[in-house]
Amino acid sequence: MAGLDKNTPLPTEIKLHQASHILEVAFNDGSIFQLPYEFLRVYSPSAEVRGHGHGQETLQVGKQGVTITGIEPVGSYAVQPTFSDGHDSGIYSWDYLYEIGKNQQMLWERYLQRLADAGASRTPL
């Protein structure tokens, strides 16, 4: 795992909002991102989700309503959430959280399009 980019803003606060299923991350550049648990789950940086190379991603389906049941720090560079579906292998570095926070709208639209193209659903079976 590469170290942090020296230009990456660092989080000043991380809050789990269990009622609204939002992970709120505030960074030291003033950015605040509200990341839905489902969004974090479908964009997990784990090999299980992302594969081992471009084009090997596994489309995550049925993740609507997923929750975060726990979250642990990983050194001083990341957090590792445990999701209610048992997924716990994604390590979310500060630069990854910042990147997906900045691009949240575009990434979410891309995910919804991939679901539609696959004839799949966000709704759990």
N, C-alpha and C positions, 0 to 999 in steps of 0.2 A: 504494500500500500504506500503510495507516494505521500510525502509529507504535505503539509498545507502550503498552498501558494502564499508567499509572503504578502501579497496584496489582498488576500481574502479578508473581508471584515470578520470579526469574531463576535459570537453571540454574547449579549449582555444578560439575556433572560430567555428561559425556555419554560413555557407553561403548557400543561395538558388541560384542556377544557373538556371534561368528560361528558357534560350534558350536550354540548354542541359538536362533539367529536372533532375538535380542532387542536392542532399543535401550533402554538403561537411562538414564534422565534423573533426576538429583537436583536439587531446587530449594532455594533458600535459605530456604524456609518449613518445611523438613524433609520435604516430600513426595518420594517416590521412585516413579517409574512404570517398569514393565517392559513395553515396547510391542513386540509381535511385528512382525517385518518385514512379514508379510502384512497385518496390521491397518493399519500405516502406509501401505502401498501402496494398499489399497482406500479409505482415507480421505485420500488425497493431496489437498492444497488446490489442486491445479492446475486450470485451466479445462478441461483435457482430461477430468478426472474429475468435477469439480463443476458443469460447465456455466457458463452466464453468468446464472443466476438460479434461484430456487427451482423445483424440479420438473424441472430440466434435467440432473440428475445422470446420469452414465453408470454403470450397474451394472458393477463390475469382477468378472470371472469368471476362474476358472482360475489364481488367484494363489497357491495353496498352494505352499509351497516356494520362493517368491521370496526372493532375498537382497539385501542392500545391498552393492554392490561398491565404493562410495566415498561420502564425505560431506564437504561443503565448508561452511565458515562463510559466511553472508551478512551482511555488516556485523557489528554487535554485537547483532542482534535475531533471527537465524534460522539454520537450517541447510538445506542442499539436498542430499538423498541421491540417489545414482544406484542404481537397482534393476537386478537381473540381467535383467529383461525389457526394458531399455533406457529405461524411464521415468525422466526426470530433470528434469522441469519443476515439481515441487512444492517450494515454499518454505515450510518449517515454522517459523513464528514461535514465540517462547517462549510467547506466550499461547495459540496454537493447540495446541502440544504439551501444555501444562498442561491445557487444556480437554478434549482427547481422552483424556488420561491420567485425569483425574477421572471421566470418563463412559465409560471403556473397556468395562465390562461391558454397559451399555445399548446402546452403539453397536455392539458385536460382535453382540449378540442381534438388533438391528435389521437388520444386514447379512445374517446367516444367514436371517432371515425373508424379506428381499427376494430372496435367492438362491432359497429354496424357492418363493416365489410365482412366480418367473420360470422355474422348472424348470431352473435353472442349477446349476453345481457349482463348488466351490473347486478341484477337481482339474484341472490343466492337460490340454489335449487332446493 
